[in-house]
Amino acid sequence: MSNSSIKAIKTLSAPAPVGPYNQAVIAGDWLYCSGQIALDPKTGNMTGEGQIDAETMQVLSNLKAVLIAAGATPEQVVKTTIYLVDLKDFDDVNKIYSETFGVGISPARACVEVSALPKGGRVEIECIAWLG
């Protein structure tokens, strides 16, 4: 695959990256979305005040904005990875996650507990979508 078939996705509807990466990259018929945390795209500040429900809603809103910018929908997502600072939040995250990814065929998924996330977030979600 040549560099001409790889395209960076950038949208103001999702937070700007906090490091040297893109919000997403299209490679052929695949979309690889970077992990999203609960940053407000307008202010760049964390939202949710540490509440897992509010953080998860913002994370999924950010992720959907990146998908839309790439011309995709949540229904095209084939794989997600969820990073939680505390696995005790698993059920709460699942309830909100299923509102976005519970229609049709749910994506394959991994969920892991991590010691910390950027900006003190409690949840981060990344995904891969099929564009073909």
C-alpha positions in Angstrom: 0.0 0.0 0.0 1.4 3.4 -1.0 1.2 6.5 1.1 -1.2 7.9 -1.4 -3.8 5.3 -0.3 -3.5 6.4 3.4 -5.4 9.5 4.5 -5.5 11.3 7.8 -8.9 12.2 9.2 -9.3 15.5 11.1 -12.4 17.1 12.4 -13.1 20.1 14.7 -16.2 18.1 16.0 -13.8 15.9 18.0 -10.9 17.0 20.3 -7.6 17.7 18.7 -5.0 15.0 19.4 -2.9 15.5 22.6 0.2 14.1 20.9 1.8 13.3 17.6 -1.1 11.3 16.0 -4.2 11.7 14.0 -7.8 11.4 15.1 -8.1 8.5 12.6 -6.4 7.1 9.5 -8.0 5.5 6.4 -5.9 2.8 4.9 -7.6 1.2 1.9 -11.1 0.2 3.0 -10.2 0.4 6.7 -10.6 3.2 9.2 -8.5 3.1 12.3 -9.7 5.6 15.0 -7.4 6.7 17.7 -8.6 6.3 21.3 -10.9 9.1 22.5 -11.1 10.3 26.0 -13.7 12.7 27.5 -12.3 15.9 26.1 -14.7 18.6 25.1 -13.8 19.4 21.4 -14.6 23.1 21.9 -12.6 23.8 25.0 -10.1 21.0 25.1 -11.0 20.4 28.8 -12.0 17.1 30.3 -15.8 16.7 30.9 -17.8 14.6 33.3 -16.1 15.6 36.5 -14.9 12.0 37.1 -18.4 10.5 36.6 -18.0 7.4 34.4 -21.4 7.8 32.7 -20.8 11.4 31.6 -17.2 10.6 30.5 -18.4 7.6 28.5 -21.1 9.7 26.7 -18.5 12.3 25.8 -16.0 9.6 24.6 -18.6 8.0 22.3 -19.7 11.4 21.0 -16.1 12.2 20.1 -15.7 8.8 18.5 -18.9 9.2 16.5 -17.7 12.6 15.3 -14.5 11.0 13.9 -16.5 8.2 12.3 -18.8 10.8 10.6 -15.8 12.9 9.4 -14.5 9.7 7.7 -17.9 9.0 6.1 -18.6 6.1 8.4 -21.2 5.1 11.0 -21.1 3.1 14.2 -22.7 0.2 12.3 -19.5 -0.1 10.3 -17.3 -0.6 13.4 -16.0 -4.1 13.5 -13.6 -3.9 16.5 -13.4 -1.7 19.6 -11.0 -1.6 22.5 -12.1 -0.1 25.8 -9.6 1.0 28.4 -10.9 1.5 32.0 -9.0 2.8 35.0 -11.4 0.7 37.1 -13.0 -2.5 35.9 -15.8 -1.8 38.4 -17.1 0.7 35.8 -17.6 -2.1 33.3 -21.4 -2.4 33.7 -22.0 1.3 33.6 -19.8 1.7 30.5 -21.6 -1.3 28.8 -25.0 0.3 29.3 -24.0 3.5 27.4 -21.8 1.7 24.9 -24.7 -0.6 23.9 -26.7 2.5 22.9 -24.0 3.2 20.2 -22.9 -0.2 19.3 -25.8 -2.4 20.2 -27.7 -2.1 16.9 -27.2 -4.8 14.3 -24.0 -6.8 14.6 -22.1 -5.6 17.7 -18.4 -5.2 17.1 -15.7 -7.5 18.4 -14.2 -6.0 21.5 -11.6 -6.1 24.2 -11.9 -4.3 27.5 -8.9 -3.9 29.8 -8.1 -2.2 33.0 -5.1 0.3 32.9 -3.3 2.1 35.6 -3.9 5.6 34.1 -5.3 7.4 31.1 -4.3 10.8 29.6 -5.7 13.9 31.3 -6.9 11.8 34.3 -9.7 10.2 32.2 -11.5 7.1 33.5 -12.4 5.6 30.1 -10.9 5.6 26.6 -12.3 3.9 23.5 -10.7 3.2 20.1 -12.1 1.4 17.1 -11.6 0.0 13.6 -14.3 0.3 11.0 -14.8 -1.3 7.5 -15.5 1.3 4.8 -15.9 -1.1 1.9 
